[in-house]
Amino acid sequence: MAFLRVEKKKSGQYLRILEAYRDGGKTRHRVVASLGKVEDYTPEMLRRIGERLYELGGGSIKDLLGEGLKELARYNYGFLEATQKGMCYYGLDRVLDRIGKKHKLSYRLSDIVKLLISERLNDPVSKLSSFSNQHEYLGLPSLELHHIYRSLDYLSKYTELIQKQIFQTGRNLFNQQLDIVFYDVTTFYFSSEQEGELRQKGFGKDGKIGKTQVVFGLLIDQDKNPVAYRLYKGSQYEGHTFEDAIKTLKQQYQIKDVIVVADRGMLSKHNIELVSKEYEFIVGERLKSLPKSVQSYLLDHSNYKKQWTYTKNGEEIMLQYTELVHKGRKLIATFSKKRSKKDAADREQRIEKAQHLLKNPSLIHKKPSRYYLKNQDLGKFVLDTDKIEQSKKYDGIAVIGTNNQELPNDQILDHYRHLFKIEQTFRSFKSHLEIRPMFHWNDKRIEGHIALCYMTYAVENHLLNKMQKADKPISENQLRRSLSQMQVSHIKQGKNEFLLRSNHDQLTATVIQKLHLAKISNLSVK
């Protein structure tokens, strides 16, 4: 049998066609033809020689050139792989498998949750669409639609267990010191106006009017890691959720020595007294609700002699501030020229709206005072110029309060400044993960859907934090785009079938490396 060999000599590398033969029971080789030096041939010349030899051997040049090559299917493996990493990190796969065994389920609950989380990371759609899309993923067993819907019931039943698993895992693996907890609420609306036990009409935080909704209270830490969440009726006032959040920290999570940071919407006498008994706090204060003597001091710009500087998006920002103690709380008031300009611009917009309303009295119905209008006589409204002048005094001033008298002012200000992280988290829930509008009708399915989105957020935030700690920070969209590129094609050529991996750009290669995702070979036999 003849074969090709490259022989190395001092003068260079030579191509030889050799033939094997038997000599007295031993295998020996002899040169059939010498093709000269390797470097004398270009790649194109060698390709033509190979094609000719293949044809002489009875092969079809069409097969060699790829003609007749057919793509049978294309799969994504990135989202399932990333989801598996996140679920494994939190131990969610083990928890879900235990739940499945307890209820003797005929399917793996963890497989369904893996699909649904992958879908929300990829392109959030309905549960029915997720069922239809399951065959787009590599390595996922076939799942039934009714099992997908039923899985939401189990997520609802074990939402407390899931939340504790996520929180405790994060603390135990990194031994993190949880010293700051941020709390805020938002609302998620439904596509239907039909009310129920949970879904009720209320004040929508995203400006939706006449929609049924639920109120979602969330606790996160400094790295936006989820601590816990609670779901309330859509009619619930946000300030009334604060007590439940504090009880959750104290009773269910046994968290001690923590500073709770919350917005002014949580501020009430009852809430302040409640949190003061359990924790230290930093909350936004309503300047206009403070006593006149306190307001007088804080509105006097000559008292703003201290400065605090921080960096935001690479820009150095300087604020002036002053402080005083009121009823055992330290009040810190900051003044910002940028915020002052914004307050003035907002006021001008309201004045313009007021002038429009005065020309169209029939439009004046709810909260005319919001637009500086006052009822002068028998339903006749006029512009309240005194109120306009009074409002100018508050431009650019924000006040926060704390019961911690020892914490340096710059740390207090910095902690409160990071309250924006929970706003970013809500944006992730609403935009990137598209938690709303919801199409579920009963409370169990609603609670299960929220639990699923909560797990998805935890997985995504873990992946993003891991990239951040590897000094390769990326955005949610960059993560989604990179995972989308991780595809394989199922191809067939003749009787042979292969899996051909897609090419990766530099960002995707970095994501695979830093997140320790599985590396698939370029070409493998199916």
VMD Tcl script that draws the C-alpha trace (Angstrom):
set ca {
  {0.00 0.00 0.00}
  {1.38 3.41 -1.01}
  {1.48 6.43 1.30}
  {2.91 9.93 1.47}
  {5.85 10.79 3.73}
  {7.81 13.93 4.46}
  {11.49 13.15 4.96}
  {13.69 15.67 6.75}
  {17.26 16.17 5.57}
  {19.88 18.85 6.12}
  {19.08 20.38 2.76}
  {15.32 20.56 3.49}
  {12.07 18.56 3.65}
  {11.25 16.16 0.79}
  {7.96 14.63 -0.33}
  {8.16 10.90 -1.11}
  {5.54 8.38 -2.18}
  {6.47 5.13 -0.48}
  {5.18 1.61 -0.86}
  {5.08 -1.03 1.85}
  {6.02 -4.62 0.96}
  {6.85 -7.89 2.72}
  {10.39 -9.27 2.67}
  {10.91 -12.57 4.41}
  {8.05 -11.89 6.81}
  {9.22 -8.35 7.55}
  {7.55 -5.12 6.41}
  {9.82 -2.86 4.40}
  {9.35 0.44 2.50}
  {10.61 1.53 -0.89}
  {10.33 4.83 -2.73}
  {7.88 4.78 -5.59}
  {8.31 8.42 -6.53}
  {10.15 11.48 -5.24}
  {8.20 14.74 -5.51}
  {11.01 17.07 -4.53}
  {11.18 19.69 -1.77}
  {8.06 20.67 0.14}
  {8.87 24.35 -0.15}
  {8.80 24.05 -3.94}
  {5.01 23.57 -3.79}
  {2.38 26.19 -3.05}
  {-0.75 25.22 -1.05}
  {-2.81 25.51 -4.22}
  {-0.51 23.09 -6.10}
  {-0.74 20.55 -3.28}
  {-4.54 20.94 -3.17}
  {-4.82 20.13 -6.92}
  {-2.58 17.08 -6.53}
  {-4.72 15.86 -3.62}
  {-7.96 16.35 -5.54}
  {-6.58 14.40 -8.52}
  {-5.40 11.55 -6.34}
  {-8.82 11.45 -4.61}
  {-10.56 11.18 -7.98}
  {-8.19 8.43 -9.17}
  {-9.12 6.51 -6.04}
  {-12.79 6.57 -7.04}
  {-13.88 9.52 -4.84}
  {-16.26 12.26 -5.95}
  {-14.70 15.72 -6.18}
  {-18.12 17.16 -5.25}
  {-17.95 15.48 -1.85}
  {-14.40 16.67 -1.35}
  {-15.31 20.27 -2.11}
  {-18.31 20.17 0.17}
  {-21.00 19.91 -2.48}
  {-23.85 17.84 -1.12}
  {-23.13 19.19 2.35}
  {-26.41 19.84 4.18}
  {-27.18 21.60 7.47}
  {-29.82 19.55 9.29}
  {-30.21 21.78 12.34}
  {-28.58 24.52 14.36}
  {-28.40 24.63 18.16}
  {-27.33 27.08 20.83}
  {-25.27 25.73 23.71}
  {-24.21 29.00 25.34}
  {-27.36 29.88 27.29}
  {-27.84 26.40 28.73}
  {-24.17 26.20 29.67}
  {-24.20 29.62 31.39}
  {-27.50 28.84 33.13}
  {-26.14 25.52 34.35}
  {-23.08 27.31 35.79}
  {-25.27 29.79 37.65}
  {-27.72 27.17 38.94}
  {-24.84 24.96 40.07}
  {-23.18 27.90 41.84}
  {-26.32 28.52 43.90}
  {-27.12 24.83 44.30}
  {-30.49 25.38 42.66}
  {-30.23 22.22 40.56}
  {-29.86 20.12 43.73}
  {-32.72 21.93 45.49}
  {-35.04 21.51 42.51}
  {-34.13 17.84 42.14}
  {-34.94 17.27 45.83}
  {-38.32 18.95 45.32}
  {-38.95 16.70 42.33}
  {-38.10 13.54 44.31}
  {-40.27 14.65 47.23}
  {-43.30 14.99 44.95}
  {-42.32 11.95 42.82}
  {-42.39 13.99 39.61}
  {-42.02 12.06 36.37}
  {-39.77 14.79 34.99}
  {-36.76 16.76 36.23}
  {-37.89 20.09 37.58}
  {-34.32 21.38 37.19}
  {-34.40 20.70 33.42}
  {-37.56 22.78 33.01}
  {-36.19 25.64 35.10}
  {-32.93 25.47 33.13}
  {-34.88 25.91 29.89}
  {-37.03 28.75 31.24}
  {-34.04 30.65 32.69}
  {-32.12 30.18 29.41}
  {-35.09 31.55 27.51}
  {-35.34 34.65 29.72}
  {-31.62 35.29 29.33}
  {-31.87 34.72 25.60}
  {-35.13 36.31 24.48}
  {-37.96 36.40 27.06}
  {-41.14 34.87 25.69}
  {-44.25 33.08 26.96}
  {-44.11 29.60 28.47}
  {-45.81 28.25 25.34}
  {-43.12 29.81 23.13}
  {-40.40 28.44 25.41}
  {-41.90 24.99 24.93}
  {-41.70 25.46 21.15}
  {-38.13 26.79 21.35}
  {-36.70 23.96 23.47}
  {-35.31 22.16 20.39}
  {-33.07 25.14 19.65}
  {-30.82 24.17 22.58}
  {-28.15 21.48 22.56}
  {-28.25 18.84 25.29}
  {-31.75 19.40 26.67}
  {-34.17 16.47 27.03}
  {-37.64 16.74 25.50}
  {-40.04 18.54 27.86}
  {-43.84 18.51 27.96}
  {-45.90 21.71 27.92}
  {-48.12 20.78 30.87}
  {-44.99 20.01 32.91}
  {-43.68 23.50 32.16}
  {-46.86 25.09 33.49}
  {-46.96 22.78 36.50}
  {-43.38 23.73 37.38}
  {-44.58 27.25 38.22}
  {-46.80 25.81 40.95}
  {-43.79 24.15 42.60}
  {-41.70 27.31 42.32}
  {-44.53 29.16 44.05}
  {-44.76 26.54 46.82}
  {-41.02 26.61 47.53}
  {-40.21 30.27 46.87}
  {-38.97 30.78 50.47}
  {-36.60 27.83 50.17}
  {-35.30 29.08 46.82}
  {-34.68 32.58 48.16}
  {-32.81 31.31 51.22}
  {-30.73 28.96 49.08}
  {-29.64 31.83 46.82}
  {-28.85 34.13 49.75}
  {-27.03 31.61 51.95}
  {-24.96 30.21 49.07}
  {-23.69 33.67 48.17}
  {-22.71 34.37 51.75}
  {-21.12 31.00 52.47}
  {-19.02 30.68 49.31}
  {-17.46 34.12 49.55}
  {-17.81 34.61 53.32}
  {-19.10 38.04 52.41}
  {-19.89 40.53 55.14}
  {-23.41 41.76 54.59}
  {-23.29 45.20 56.15}
  {-25.43 47.19 53.71}
  {-28.87 46.18 52.45}
  {-30.87 48.25 49.95}
  {-34.66 48.10 49.89}
  {-37.19 49.46 47.44}
  {-40.40 48.47 45.69}
  {-41.73 48.53 42.17}
  {-44.85 47.31 40.39}
  {-45.42 44.71 37.66}
  {-48.55 45.05 35.58}
  {-50.76 42.51 33.79}
  {-52.24 42.47 30.32}
  {-55.74 42.02 31.74}
  {-57.77 44.36 33.94}
  {-59.48 41.50 35.78}
  {-58.61 41.69 39.49}
  {-57.86 38.83 41.88}
  {-56.36 38.25 45.30}
  {-52.88 39.48 44.28}
  {-53.52 41.30 41.03}
  {-55.29 44.53 41.90}
  {-55.39 48.06 40.58}
  {-53.08 50.53 42.27}
  {-50.51 53.23 41.67}
  {-48.18 51.97 38.93}
  {-44.54 52.95 39.41}
  {-44.02 52.87 35.63}
  {-46.91 55.23 34.91}
  {-49.40 52.57 33.81}
  {-52.97 53.70 34.51}
  {-55.93 51.38 34.96}
  {-53.79 48.23 34.89}
  {-53.96 45.43 37.40}
  {-50.62 44.91 39.09}
  {-48.64 43.39 41.94}
  {-46.18 45.21 44.22}
  {-42.68 43.75 44.34}
  {-40.40 44.54 47.30}
  {-36.71 43.69 46.85}
  {-33.65 43.55 49.11}
  {-30.17 43.50 47.53}
  {-26.60 43.97 48.74}
  {-23.85 46.30 47.51}
  {-23.00 44.05 44.54}
  {-26.67 43.84 43.51}
  {-26.80 40.26 44.76}
  {-30.38 39.39 45.72}
  {-31.08 38.98 49.42}
  {-34.85 38.41 49.41}
  {-38.08 39.60 47.85}
  {-41.73 39.82 48.79}
  {-44.86 40.01 46.66}
  {-47.82 42.18 47.73}
  {-51.27 43.05 46.49}
  {-51.34 45.61 43.71}
  {-53.22 48.07 45.92}
  {-50.61 47.95 48.69}
  {-48.95 51.27 49.59}
  {-45.19 50.96 49.19}
  {-44.40 52.38 52.63}
  {-46.44 49.63 54.29}
  {-44.18 46.95 52.81}
  {-41.18 48.20 54.77}
  {-42.20 46.56 58.04}
  {-42.46 43.17 56.36}
  {-39.01 43.61 54.80}
  {-37.47 44.34 58.20}
  {-39.16 41.32 59.76}
  {-37.84 39.16 56.90}
  {-34.26 40.25 57.61}
  {-34.62 39.72 61.34}
  {-36.72 36.58 61.68}
  {-36.19 34.50 58.55}
  {-32.63 35.41 57.64}
  {-31.26 36.09 61.13}
  {-29.32 39.06 59.77}
  {-27.83 41.29 62.44}
  {-25.67 44.42 62.47}
  {-26.79 45.71 59.11}
  {-27.49 49.17 57.75}
  {-30.75 49.38 55.80}
  {-30.73 51.94 52.99}
  {-34.09 53.01 51.59}
  {-35.70 55.83 49.62}
  {-37.93 58.53 51.11}
  {-41.03 56.60 50.04}
  {-40.31 54.26 52.97}
  {-40.09 57.09 55.50}
  {-42.83 57.29 58.11}
  {-42.78 57.68 61.87}
  {-43.82 54.07 62.30}
  {-41.18 52.76 59.88}
  {-38.42 54.82 61.47}
  {-39.35 53.56 64.94}
  {-39.53 50.00 63.64}
  {-36.16 49.94 61.92}
  {-34.49 51.85 64.77}
  {-35.30 48.98 67.15}
  {-33.64 46.41 64.92}
  {-31.07 48.04 62.66}
  {-29.19 51.13 61.74}
  {-30.65 52.91 58.74}
  {-29.98 55.52 56.08}
  {-33.14 56.88 54.47}
  {-34.18 59.77 52.31}
  {-35.89 62.55 54.25}
  {-38.77 64.73 53.07}
  {-37.35 68.20 53.50}
  {-40.73 69.90 53.30}
  {-42.04 67.68 56.11}
  {-39.32 68.68 58.57}
  {-39.99 71.35 61.24}
  {-39.70 74.96 60.09}
  {-36.66 75.55 62.30}
  {-34.84 72.63 60.66}
  {-35.92 73.73 57.18}
  {-34.71 77.23 57.86}
  {-31.22 75.97 58.63}
  {-31.06 73.53 55.70}
  {-32.38 76.08 53.19}
  {-29.69 78.58 54.14}
  {-26.95 78.09 51.53}
  {-24.38 79.80 53.73}
  {-24.38 76.69 55.93}
  {-23.13 74.48 53.08}
  {-19.42 74.78 53.83}
  {-18.36 71.13 53.56}
  {-17.64 69.28 50.32}
  {-17.95 65.68 49.22}
  {-16.54 64.38 45.93}
  {-17.30 61.09 44.19}
  {-16.76 59.62 40.75}
  {-19.60 58.60 38.43}
  {-18.99 57.19 34.94}
  {-15.44 58.50 35.05}
  {-16.61 62.01 35.94}
  {-15.70 63.61 39.25}
  {-18.74 65.18 40.93}
  {-18.57 67.58 43.85}
  {-21.41 68.28 46.27}
  {-21.69 70.80 49.06}
  {-23.33 69.64 52.25}
  {-24.25 70.53 55.81}
  {-25.46 68.53 58.80}
  {-27.40 68.73 62.04}
  {-28.98 66.42 64.60}
  {-32.77 66.23 64.86}
  {-34.66 63.85 67.19}
  {-31.70 61.53 67.54}
  {-31.10 61.35 63.78}
  {-28.22 62.89 61.93}
  {-29.51 64.85 58.95}
  {-27.18 65.50 56.04}
  {-28.36 67.91 53.36}
  {-26.51 68.11 50.04}
  {-26.68 70.78 47.37}
  {-25.98 70.07 43.71}
  {-25.93 72.69 40.96}
  {-26.84 70.03 38.41}
  {-29.81 68.90 40.49}
  {-30.81 72.54 41.00}
  {-31.00 73.08 37.24}
  {-33.07 69.94 36.85}
  {-35.50 71.01 39.59}
  {-35.90 74.41 37.91}
  {-36.50 72.78 34.51}
  {-39.10 70.42 36.01}
  {-40.89 73.40 37.58}
  {-40.99 75.26 34.28}
  {-42.58 72.22 32.62}
  {-45.28 72.16 35.28}
  {-45.92 75.87 34.87}
  {-46.32 75.38 31.12}
  {-48.73 72.54 31.85}
  {-50.63 74.78 34.27}
  {-51.00 77.53 31.67}
  {-52.34 74.94 29.22}
  {-54.84 73.73 31.82}
  {-56.00 77.30 32.56}
  {-56.86 77.71 28.90}
  {-58.77 74.41 29.04}
  {-60.53 74.39 32.47}
  {-62.35 71.14 31.70}
  {-59.00 69.32 31.88}
  {-58.34 70.40 35.46}
  {-59.46 67.47 37.60}
  {-56.81 65.64 39.68}
  {-54.12 67.26 41.83}
  {-54.18 70.77 40.37}
  {-51.72 71.79 43.12}
  {-49.11 69.65 41.37}
  {-49.15 72.26 38.62}
  {-49.12 75.25 41.00}
  {-52.83 75.91 40.59}
  {-55.09 77.07 43.41}
  {-58.85 77.31 43.61}
  {-59.46 81.02 44.08}
  {-63.23 81.17 44.04}
  {-66.04 78.77 43.06}
  {-63.89 76.43 41.06}
  {-61.94 79.19 39.32}
  {-58.25 78.24 39.30}
  {-55.32 80.63 39.08}
  {-51.56 80.24 39.10}
  {-50.20 80.14 42.65}
  {-47.22 82.48 42.32}
  {-46.41 82.34 46.04}
  {-46.06 78.57 45.87}
  {-43.83 78.87 42.81}
  {-41.49 81.28 44.59}
  {-41.46 79.05 47.67}
  {-40.55 75.97 45.64}
  {-37.44 77.68 44.27}
  {-35.89 77.60 47.76}
  {-35.71 73.81 47.61}
  {-33.94 73.55 44.25}
  {-30.90 71.28 44.31}
  {-31.25 70.23 47.94}
  {-31.67 66.62 49.08}
  {-31.69 65.36 52.66}
  {-30.87 61.97 54.11}
  {-31.16 60.83 57.71}
  {-29.46 58.12 59.77}
  {-29.49 56.87 63.34}
  {-25.78 56.05 63.06}
  {-23.89 58.84 64.78}
  {-20.45 57.24 64.37}
  {-20.31 56.54 60.63}
  {-18.29 59.22 58.74}
  {-20.35 61.53 56.56}
  {-18.61 60.50 53.34}
  {-19.55 56.85 53.97}
  {-23.15 57.77 54.77}
  {-23.40 59.76 51.56}
  {-21.71 57.03 49.55}
  {-24.04 54.32 50.91}
  {-27.11 56.34 50.03}
  {-25.72 57.19 46.60}
  {-25.55 53.47 45.81}
  {-29.31 53.19 46.24}
  {-29.38 53.64 42.46}
  {-28.24 50.01 42.17}
  {-31.65 48.75 43.17}
  {-33.17 51.00 40.50}
  {-30.82 49.37 37.99}
  {-31.96 45.98 39.26}
  {-35.60 46.89 38.67}
  {-34.70 47.99 35.15}
  {-33.10 44.59 34.58}
  {-36.27 42.85 35.73}
  {-38.51 45.03 33.58}
  {-36.49 45.51 30.42}
  {-33.82 42.86 29.92}
  {-35.70 40.00 31.60}
  {-39.13 41.35 30.58}
  {-40.94 40.22 33.71}
  {-44.02 42.20 32.67}
  {-46.66 42.31 31.37}
  {-47.71 39.02 32.93}
  {-50.27 36.74 31.36}
  {-50.92 34.39 34.28}
  {-54.32 34.31 35.98}
  {-54.05 32.53 39.34}
  {-51.83 33.49 42.26}
  {-49.70 30.35 42.15}
  {-48.70 30.91 38.55}
  {-48.01 34.59 39.25}
  {-45.83 33.72 42.24}
  {-44.08 30.99 40.23}
  {-43.37 33.40 37.37}
  {-41.87 35.95 39.79}
  {-39.76 33.22 41.43}
  {-38.47 32.16 38.00}
  {-37.51 35.74 37.09}
  {-35.83 36.14 40.50}
  {-33.71 33.03 39.87}
  {-32.89 34.30 36.38}
  {-31.74 37.63 37.79}
  {-29.60 35.84 40.40}
  {-27.93 33.71 37.70}
  {-27.34 36.68 35.40}
  {-25.98 38.89 38.19}
  {-23.62 36.11 39.26}
  {-22.26 35.83 35.72}
  {-21.82 39.60 35.39}
  {-20.15 39.86 38.81}
  {-17.77 37.06 37.85}
  {-16.75 38.98 34.73}
  {-16.38 42.14 36.84}
  {-14.09 40.39 39.33}
  {-12.01 39.06 36.42}
  {-11.45 42.69 35.33}
  {-13.51 42.04 32.18}
  {-16.79 43.85 32.95}
  {-19.56 43.46 30.39}
  {-23.17 44.61 30.08}
  {-26.30 42.47 30.03}
  {-26.58 42.92 26.27}
  {-22.94 41.95 25.72}
  {-23.49 38.80 27.76}
  {-26.59 37.95 25.75}
  {-24.81 38.59 22.44}
  {-21.83 36.43 23.43}
  {-23.98 33.51 24.57}
  {-25.99 33.82 21.34}
  {-22.82 33.26 19.31}
  {-22.18 29.93 20.97}
  {-23.83 27.70 18.36}
  {-23.23 24.40 16.61}
  {-24.55 23.22 13.24}
  {-25.66 19.64 12.70}
  {-24.38 18.88 9.21}
  {-24.53 15.83 6.95}
  {-22.19 14.87 4.13}
  {-23.00 11.63 2.41}
  {-23.58 9.08 5.16}
  {-21.58 11.01 7.71}
  {-22.99 13.49 10.25}
  {-21.00 16.11 12.17}
  {-21.39 18.97 14.65}
  {-19.65 22.10 13.38}
  {-19.05 24.82 15.96}
  {-19.56 28.47 15.03}
  {-16.66 30.88 15.11}
  {-16.22 33.03 18.25}
  {-15.31 36.69 18.34}
  {-12.86 37.95 20.98}
  {-15.55 38.94 23.48}
  {-17.24 35.53 23.31}
  {-13.88 33.79 23.72}
  {-13.22 35.94 26.81}
  {-16.65 35.17 28.26}
  {-16.08 31.43 27.76}
  {-12.70 31.66 29.43}
  {-13.66 33.82 32.43}
  {-16.93 32.03 33.14}
  {-15.27 28.62 32.65}
  {-17.87 27.54 30.14}
  {-17.45 24.29 28.21}
  {-15.21 24.47 25.15}
  {-16.64 22.56 22.20}
  {-14.28 21.32 19.49}
  {-14.54 22.90 16.05}
  {-15.76 19.67 14.44}
  {-17.02 16.48 16.04}
  {-18.77 13.34 14.84}
  {-22.49 13.30 15.58}
}
mol new
graphics top color blue
foreach p $ca { graphics top sphere $p radius 0.5 }
foreach p [lrange $ca 0 end-1] q [lrange $ca 1 end] { graphics top cylinder $p $q radius 0.2 }
display resetview
